[in-house]
Amino acid sequence: MVRTALRVLCAAGALLLGACAHQAAHERIVAPAVVAPAAAPGESAGQAESPPPSLVLPREWQHQQGEDYDDLFDRMRAGFAFDEVQEPAIDQQLAWFEHNPDYLERCFQRAQRYLYHVVTEVEARGMPLEFALLPVVESAYEPFAYSVSRAAGLWQFIPATGVRFGLKQDWWYDGRRDVVESTRAALDYLQALHDQFDGDWLLAIAAYNVGEAWVQRSIDYNRAHGLPSDFWHLNLPAETRAYVPKLLALKRLMAEPERYGIDFAAIPNEPYFAVVDTQSQLQLTIAAQLAGTSYDELVALNPGFNRWASDPDGPHRMLVPIDNADAFEAALKSLAPEDRMHYETHTVTAHETLAAIAKQYDMSAAVLAKLNDLPAGRVAAGETLKIPSLSVQLPEKVLLAAARVDRPETDTGRRQRQIVYRVRAGETLNSIARRHGVPVSTLARLNNLSLGGSLTKGQRLIIKASARRYRDEGLKSGRRTLYTVRRGDTVYSISRQFQVSVAQLKSWNGINKNHQIRAGQRLVMYVDSGRQQG
């Protein structure tokens, strides 16, 4: 497929950088704006111009990057560049990984869709390929991972840091979950931290976890008191003291898995997805049909979209399995503008307002006004409005992501009161779940109903359980899991790893301010069978 000359030239530059990056494990190419990693005595670190950080290589060029390797893991190993460090904290983390190979197997099963892209982007910048393992530590390669501190995506950006690094976040879209954009932003951030901390990657990684201000204060304190200012001597939070060793332990294990009796299934060293320009807004179910792939697969590749369609203001692109990309592009060219989105209609009745109609369909008034070209936000009786098709059933992960946008107050961690809802005529479990941003399986479980069960007008449903009820539901329906606490673990980090709430974890194990967790302690968790745990 023909591409523009500019794109081809950019890709060729990226390929040249990728080839240079393999010259030697410790000769890394760094973007001009970033200080090169500290070189060994008598050596100088090479520098070369890097491609634009947001570059996405065209499909016909991507496969040439690192083509000497059949297994993507072998390509990663060839680019590992961190010095080997002997520290007890690394040994402790390594021991846990070594005895929990199923954890890593689940991580890399999820990573198969994204890992080639991450490796290629890291390699094109001349950064150590250990950074392709950082999402294992951050999110277990789950793009819908979400923490109590409101961090989201593979690279776990909080909203403010996401904005700082150009990740758009609105009603339609969250760039923190976008695989391409979040990877670009994370590597930008890590490069900036590398620059700030004089080429010390370990300090950069620590700052990525806890923030550069905390790391800088610790450095300043140590220097003022004549103490070493490297990572291993800084006063940092327990989570950060464990965070860097986790990555180093993971690198050590991945470098020599056979030494630890672990055999990872190979991941082909070839692109999993292609990036296709969609030109304008497109409904995801329609996109999946055009691409000849499943709706769930399309959502997994495009987790940045909060709704049933792409953002009308962009990005106008979608990731699709690479084998389906040409057919998708061809189908898009023949798709009529009116066939890009399916709508239902709503006829405005007397005294109805735009806000009331939007609430009825679980939308914002601003979005409804934009869909119907109503800049003044006023409607008149008898007017017909376009409403997005209610037949689109979003996956539970997307529903939860959308609910966080619609009701950010639910992220505060405060105790929630039970909410009871009275069923209206014609409503179904699906429609009620969608309106309230609740997974339909959760709604059915809370009310002892089957997923296909019918409802009657006036029936009362529990929409949100009290903290106690939610705990009891976890005990009834979750799969009991035991977890052994590692040094550096916190209640927060464990809850994020298994995607349960801090309140649940504390309740299940009787943890309070007078009863803290300790290394070696075994914790009980009740994890939904449908929830993927790190």
Buried (B, 14 or more C-beta within 10 A) or exposed (E): EEEEEEBBEBBBBBBBBBBBBBEEBBBBBBBEEBBBBEBEEEEEBBBBEBBEBEBBBBBEBBBEBBEEBEBBBBBBBBBBBBEEBEBEBBEBBBEBBBEBBEBBEBBBEBBBBBBBBBBBBBBBBBBBBBBBBBBBBBBBBBBBBBBBEBBBBBBBBBBEBBBBBEBBBEBBBBBBBBBBBBBBBBBBBBBBBBBBBEBBBBBBBBBBBBBBEBBBEBBEEBEEEEBEBEBEEBEBBEBBBBBBBBBBBBBBBBBEBEEBEBEBEEBEBBBBBBBBEBEBBBBBBBBBBBBEBEBEBBBBBBBBBBBBBBBBEEBBBBBBBBEBBBBBBEBBEEBEEEEBBBBEEBEBEEEBEBBEBBBEBBBBBBBBBBBBEBEEBEBEEEBEBBBBBBEBBBBBBBBBBBBBBBEEEBBEEEEBEBEEBEBEEEBBBBBBBBBBBBBBBBBBBBBEBEEEEEBEEEBEBBBBBBBEEBBEBBEEBBEEEEBEBBBBBBBBBBBBBBBBBBBBBBBBBEBEEEEEBEEEBEBEBBBBEEBBBB
